[in-house]
Amino acid sequence: MSAEPNDERRRADDERRRWMGILARAGAAGIEARLAETAPLPPHTRLRGPETGLVMVRGRAGGDGAPFNLGEMTVTRCAVRLEDGTVGHAYLAGRDRRGAELAAALDAALQDPVRRPALLAAVVEPLAAKQTEARAATARKAAATRVRFLAMETTR
């Protein structure tokens, strides 16, 4: 029995969401370092940006309470089109214009099933591994400073 078209679309959307998140966190230097070891990106034209602006960040009291405006955050976005018509998008926190353009071009290139395996192996997966290690290092540092209140634990 074959998978439903909606299931396939959902898997493709989840995969794209994953690589876009990894590229958004990588920055221009990280992406360029990985691209130096692989074939160059296909030629692209800019459709929008890269341009920098502000977005309002919302929060919730206690995580599930009433929403409130926490403050503004700088975001850079870019949209590009490859010669075959595929459009790629990127939104990055901060002012990394080159990173936004590279991420958008990679997003477009990764949508091609022929290019995808090589780009995932050469660019996205190494960036993901580096980001995972950075999160683990931060968690180890935080765990080393953890304070346990034994009196509180024994009174329960």
Phi and psi in degrees as a GROMACS rama.xvg file:
@    title "Ramachandran Plot"
@    xaxis  label "Phi"
@    yaxis  label "Psi"
@TYPE xy
-83.7339  157.605  SER-2
-71.3013  150.252  ALA-3
-65.4809  146.614  GLU-4
-56.9638  -35.6984  PRO-5
-66.2039  -35.998  ASN-6
-65.9952  -41.5302  ASP-7
-64.4025  -42.8364  GLU-8
-63.549  -41.5413  ARG-9
-63.6372  -41.6931  ARG-10
-63.5196  -42.6079  ARG-11
-63.8668  -41.2203  ALA-12
-63.989  -41.9908  ASP-13
-64.1412  -40.8553  ASP-14
-64.547  -43.8761  GLU-15
-64.9402  -42.3465  ARG-16
-58.1339  -40.3269  ARG-17
-63.7438  -50.6555  ARG-18
-68.6015  -33.0475  TRP-19
-65.3796  -38.2934  MET-20
-65.3759  -42.359  GLY-21
-63.2622  -45.7197  ILE-22
-65.6294  -36.2005  LEU-23
-64.9804  -33.1766  ALA-24
-86.6652  -13.2671  ARG-25
-77.4736  -38.7583  ALA-26
80.0325  164.038  GLY-27
-60.9744  -44.8776  ALA-28
-62.031  -42.8961  ALA-29
-65.2813  -42.6339  GLY-30
-67.5823  -45.9683  ILE-31
-61.9851  -37.3731  GLU-32
-62.4218  -40.7536  ALA-33
-73.5304  -36.4926  ARG-34
-68.8221  -26.163  LEU-35
-62.8093  -23.59  ALA-36
-95.8632  2.80516  GLU-37
-131.306  -179.499  THR-38
-65.181  150.197  ALA-39
-65.0444  156.512  PRO-40
-66.1094  151.189  LEU-41
-67.1153  154.482  PRO-42
-59.9821  144.476  PRO-43
-142.787  161.027  HIS-44
-119.04  146.013  THR-45
-77.9781  131.615  ARG-46
-97.6877  -37.5944  LEU-47
-149.189  129.016  ARG-48
73.8518  -158.372  GLY-49
-69.9491  139.029  PRO-50
-136.725  146.807  GLU-51
-110.731  139.733  THR-52
-153.398  -168.417  GLY-53
-117.832  146.328  LEU-54
-126.711  150.558  VAL-55
-86.2201  128.226  MET-56
-96.1869  128.036  VAL-57
-106.722  150.089  ARG-58
-130.691  174.39  GLY-59
-133.566  133.716  ARG-60
-63.1272  121.953  ALA-61
72.1212  8.38708  GLY-62
86.8704  -22.0114  GLY-63
-137.309  10.6436  ASP-64
-85.5178  -159.457  GLY-65
-66.8554  137.933  ALA-66
-71.4998  149.407  PRO-67
-145.637  156.466  PHE-68
-79.624  116.797  ASN-69
-81.74  -39.6315  LEU-70
159.657  -176.724  GLY-71
-100.858  154.061  GLU-72
-136.427  140.071  MET-73
-79.5563  133.802  THR-74
-135.883  141.19  VAL-75
-115.571  133.631  THR-76
-126.267  158.501  ARG-77
-156.603  146.331  CYS-78
-134.272  133.62  ALA-79
-131.264  160.253  VAL-80
-126.544  132.18  ARG-81
-80.2495  168.805  LEU-82
-61.9474  -26.553  GLU-83
-84.0225  0.337839  ASP-84
97.9478  -7.13234  GLY-85
-67.9528  133.975  THR-86
-107.243  134.283  VAL-87
-119.841  146.774  GLY-88
-127.747  155.11  HIS-89
-152.793  140.734  ALA-90
-130.129  124.324  TYR-91
-126.141  143.363  LEU-92
-71.1514  134.904  ALA-93
99.2606  -159.255  GLY-94
-117.682  30.5271  ARG-95
-83.8564  84.5719  ASP-96
-64.808  -43.8658  ARG-97
-64.9998  -40.2117  ARG-98
-62.7045  -39.2979  GLY-99
-64.7052  -42.166  ALA-100
-67.3668  -42.9471  GLU-101
-63.1199  -42.518  LEU-102
-64.0523  -39.7104  ALA-103
-66.5604  -42.2328  ALA-104
-65.1014  -39.3581  ALA-105
-67.35  -39.0112  LEU-106
-57.7857  -44.7847  ASP-107
-64.6639  -44.9227  ALA-108
-65.6641  -35.7408  ALA-109
-70.9887  -16.4245  LEU-110
-74.8299  -14.6906  GLN-111
-83.6379  117.909  ASP-112
-61.6972  -22.2034  PRO-113
-75.8802  -42.5191  VAL-114
-80.1572  -27.0986  ARG-115
-53.3191  -51.9776  ARG-116
-58.0129  -41.9059  PRO-117
-67.9508  -41.8001  ALA-118
-69.4461  -37.3496  LEU-119
-62.0946  -45.2957  LEU-120
-69.7658  -38.2906  ALA-121
-88.3459  -29.1079  ALA-122
-118.091  -59.0066  VAL-123
-68.8231  -49.3557  VAL-124
-64.6187  -42.7455  GLU-125
-61.9596  -38.0469  PRO-126
-65.0085  -40.7704  LEU-127
-62.8726  -42.2447  ALA-128
-63.6814  -41.2722  ALA-129
-63.9917  -41.9471  LYS-130
-67.0413  -38.3129  GLN-131
-64.0279  -42.5064  THR-132
-65.0737  -38.9036  GLU-133
-64.3002  -40.5824  ALA-134
-65.1551  -40.3606  ARG-135
-65.1041  -40.0802  ALA-136
-63.5348  -41.4898  ALA-137
-63.5786  -41.4263  THR-138
-64.6443  -39.1641  ALA-139
-63.5605  -41.9559  ARG-140
-62.5639  -43.4353  LYS-141
-65.5379  -39.7686  ALA-142
-65.1245  -33.0133  ALA-143
-67.8898  -22.3084  ALA-144
-101.909  7.10428  THR-145
-66.4232  136.716  ARG-146
-110.027  126.429  VAL-147
-105.119  125.921  ARG-148
-95.6448  94.6586  PHE-149
-62.8029  -35.3379  LEU-150
-61.6827  -37.6709  ALA-151
-69.3333  -37.2543  MET-152
-71.7909  -35.5548  GLU-153
-81.4471  -16.0146  THR-154
-87.272  -4.41991  THR-155
